[in-house]
Amino acid sequence: APSPWWVGAVVAAGVLVAVLVASGPVVRRIRRLEARVRRTAEEQYGGGVGAEGDDEIADLARAFDGAAAEVRRRLADVEQREETLRSYVANTTHDIMTPLTVLAGHLDALRRRLPADSEARATLAEAVSEVDYTTSLVANLATAAKLEAGERGVAHHRVDLVAMIDRVAARYRAVARARGIDLNHAVPGEGLAMIGDVTLMEQAVSNVVQNAVRYARPGGHVALLLRTDGPEHFEIRVVDDGPGLSDDDLARLTRRGFRGSAARTRGASGSGLGLDITRGVCGRLGLELRFERPEHGGLTVTFRGERAT
């Protein structure tokens, strides 16, 4: 007679084979469900996984489809709120910046009518500087909102760089004049363009020009230059003869909130956001951003990008 151990082993093996054969279809269904769940998650829950059968696995698939539908609804709600907020910020920014620009012009006109040694003239010069600073904060708020929106918030159109440089120079010339700083700009005779977002690009350059004007010494100079860099690239340079930066400050210049040494510090009210936004814009538009110290002192900031054909 066979040993009881052999009989038990044969029975156990038979049961195991039967379980494996019976569970094969179940395992395959679970694996298909897992693959569909992963695919749906990668597609931002854009569709369901589909329920097969009328058992526990099908109930699990239907439960996931219900959860995915709720996630889609919440994502759509969040996206709608973000879009509403971005539109509100953009519209409010436009409504605020227009009167601020007009106010800066009126203040500068009043300043120039007063005697050079008048205390009121110096007070108006400070007022012009504060209006400019407030304008930059509002503009940076709108720019930050566009950057946070990701690729869908960035336009890709042909940007006339010559016209953009003319606008930036005209905007900050009154501020520079109020601080006793000579602001000049130069552009090539032929047209020069890039593909990108004109609002983001203009604000990035404006932030650098504003810093150059703000930190330049009275009687100093700031130059805004646009030129070609070979047949495929362009360069925008902002050069000042201000106090300059140390090696450590130069290496950390674009960190958010970093303000540098006292020579280039506006004060405790400054947020240090401008250059961080400039760096974010360059990353979004595929531009190279460089900071250099010329031999004569000051700072040179260079934007380099591809020209539009």
VENMO-V392673 format. One record per pair of residues at least 4 apart in sequence whose ideal C-beta (glycine too) atoms are under 7 Angstrom apart, sorted by the first residue. I is the first residue (numbers start at 1). GAP is how many residues later the second one is. If there is no record, write none. Layout:
I_GAP + I_GAP
This chain:
2_4 + 2_5 + 4_4 + 5_4 + 6_4 + 7_4 + 8_4 + 9_4 + 10_4 + 11_4 + 12_4 + 13_4 + 14_4 + 15_4 + 16_4 + 17_4 + 18_4 + 19_4 + 20_4 + 23_4 + 24_4 + 25_4 + 26_4 + 27_4 + 28_4 + 29_4 + 29_23 + 29_28 + 30_4 + 30_27 + 31_4 + 32_4 + 33_4 + 33_16 + 33_24 + 33_28 + 34_4 + 35_4 + 36_4 + 36_13 + 36_14 + 37_4 + 37_12 + 37_27 + 38_4 + 39_4 + 40_5 + 40_7 + 40_9 + 40_28 + 41_4 + 43_4 + 44_31 + 45_23 + 45_26 + 45_27 + 48_17 + 48_20 + 49_12 + 49_15 + 49_16 + 50_11 + 51_7 + 51_10 + 51_11 + 51_14 + 52_6 + 53_4 + 53_5 + 54_4 + 56_4 + 57_4 + 58_4 + 59_4 + 60_4 + 61_4 + 62_4 + 63_4 + 64_4 + 65_4 + 66_4 + 67_4 + 68_4 + 69_4 + 70_4 + 71_4 + 72_4 + 73_4 + 74_4 + 75_4 + 76_4 + 77_4 + 78_4 + 79_4 + 80_4 + 81_4 + 82_4 + 83_4 + 84_4 + 85_4 + 86_4 + 86_59 + 86_63 + 86_67 + 87_4 + 88_4 + 89_4 + 89_52 + 89_53 + 89_56 + 90_4 + 90_52 + 91_4 + 92_4 + 93_4 + 93_45 + 93_46 + 93_48 + 93_49 + 94_4 + 96_4 + 96_42 + 97_4 + 97_38 + 97_41 + 97_42 + 98_4 + 99_4 + 100_4 + 100_31 + 100_34 + 100_35 + 101_4 + 101_34 + 102_4 + 103_4 + 103_28 + 104_4 + 104_24 + 104_27 + 104_28 + 104_70 + 105_4 + 105_69 + 106_4 + 107_4 + 107_17 + 107_20 + 107_21 + 107_24 + 108_4 + 108_20 + 108_66 + 108_69 + 108_70 + 109_4 + 110_14 + 111_10 + 111_13 + 111_14 + 111_17 + 111_67 + 114_4 + 114_6 + 114_7 + 115_6 + 116_5 + 119_4 + 120_4 + 121_4 + 122_4 + 123_4 + 124_4 + 125_4 + 125_53 + 125_54 + 126_4 + 127_4 + 128_4 + 128_46 + 128_47 + 128_50 + 129_4 + 129_46 + 129_49 + 129_50 + 130_4 + 131_4 + 132_4 + 132_43 + 132_78 + 133_4 + 134_4 + 135_4 + 136_4 + 136_71 + 136_74 + 136_138 + 137_4 + 138_4 + 139_4 + 139_64 + 140_4 + 140_63 + 140_133 + 140_134 + 140_137 + 141_4 + 142_4 + 143_4 + 143_57 + 143_60 + 143_134 + 143_138 + 144_4 + 144_133 + 145_4 + 146_7 + 146_8 + 146_53 + 146_54 + 147_6 + 147_133 + 147_134 + 147_137 + 149_4 + 154_43 + 154_46 + 154_130 + 155_42 + 156_39 + 156_40 + 157_41 + 158_35 + 158_37 + 158_150 + 159_5 + 159_34 + 159_35 + 159_37 + 159_39 + 159_42 + 160_4 + 160_31 + 160_33 + 161_4 + 161_31 + 161_32 + 161_33 + 161_65 + 161_73 + 162_4 + 162_25 + 162_29 + 162_30 + 162_64 + 163_4 + 164_4 + 164_34 + 164_37 + 164_38 + 165_4 + 165_20 + 165_22 + 165_59 + 165_61 + 166_4 + 166_21 + 167_4 + 167_35 + 168_4 + 168_34 + 168_37 + 168_38 + 168_41 + 168_56 + 169_4 + 169_14 + 169_16 + 169_55 + 171_35 + 172_4 + 172_11 + 172_37 + 172_38 + 172_41 + 173_4 + 173_10 + 174_4 + 175_4 + 175_38 + 176_5 + 176_7 + 176_37 + 176_46 + 179_34 + 179_39 + 180_38 + 180_39 + 181_32 + 181_35 + 181_37 + 181_39 + 181_40 + 181_41 + 182_39 + 183_30 + 183_39 + 184_39 + 185_39 + 185_40 + 186_39 + 187_39 + 188_4 + 188_38 + 188_39 + 188_40 + 192_34 + 192_36 + 192_42 + 192_115 + 193_114 + 193_115 + 194_40 + 194_111 + 194_112 + 194_113 + 194_114 + 195_113 + 196_5 + 196_89 + 197_4 + 197_88 + 198_4 + 199_4 + 200_4 + 200_81 + 200_84 + 200_85 + 201_4 + 201_80 + 201_84 + 202_4 + 203_4 + 203_74 + 203_78 + 204_73 + 204_74 + 204_77 + 204_78 + 205_4 + 205_31 + 205_98 + 206_4 + 207_4 + 207_67 + 207_68 + 207_70 + 207_71 + 208_4 + 208_30 + 208_70 + 208_93 + 209_4 + 209_13 + 209_15 + 209_29 + 210_4 + 210_64 + 211_4 + 211_63 + 212_4 + 212_10 + 212_26 + 212_28 + 212_30 + 213_9 + 214_52 + 215_27 + 215_28 + 215_49 + 216_4 + 216_6 + 216_24 + 216_25 + 216_26 + 217_25 + 220_20 + 220_21 + 220_22 + 221_20 + 222_18 + 223_16 + 224_14 + 225_12 + 226_8 + 226_10 + 227_8 + 228_6 + 229_4 + 229_5 + 229_6 + 229_75 + 232_74 + 232_75 + 233_71 + 233_72 + 233_73 + 233_74 + 234_71 + 234_73 + 235_67 + 235_68 + 235_69 + 236_67 + 237_63 + 237_65 + 238_63 + 239_59 + 239_61 + 240_58 + 240_59 + 241_55 + 241_56 + 241_57 + 242_56 + 242_57 + 243_20 + 243_21 + 244_49 + 244_53 + 244_54 + 244_55 + 245_4 + 245_5 + 245_8 + 245_15 + 245_16 + 245_19 + 245_48 + 245_54 + 246_4 + 246_15 + 247_4 + 248_4 + 249_4 + 249_11 + 249_12 + 250_41 + 250_43 + 252_6 + 253_5 + 253_7 + 253_22 + 253_38 + 254_21 + 254_22 + 254_25 + 255_21 + 256_16 + 256_17 + 256_20 + 257_15 + 258_14 + 259_6 + 259_11 + 259_13 + 260_4 + 260_5 + 261_4 + 266_4 + 272_4 + 273_4 + 274_4 + 275_4 + 276_4 + 277_4 + 278_4 + 278_11 + 279_4 + 279_10 + 280_4 + 281_4 + 282_5 + 282_7 + 282_21 + 285_20 + 286_19 + 287_16 + 287_17 + 287_18 + 288_16 + 289_14 + 290_12 + 291_8 + 291_10 + 292_8 + 293_6 + 294_4 + 294_6
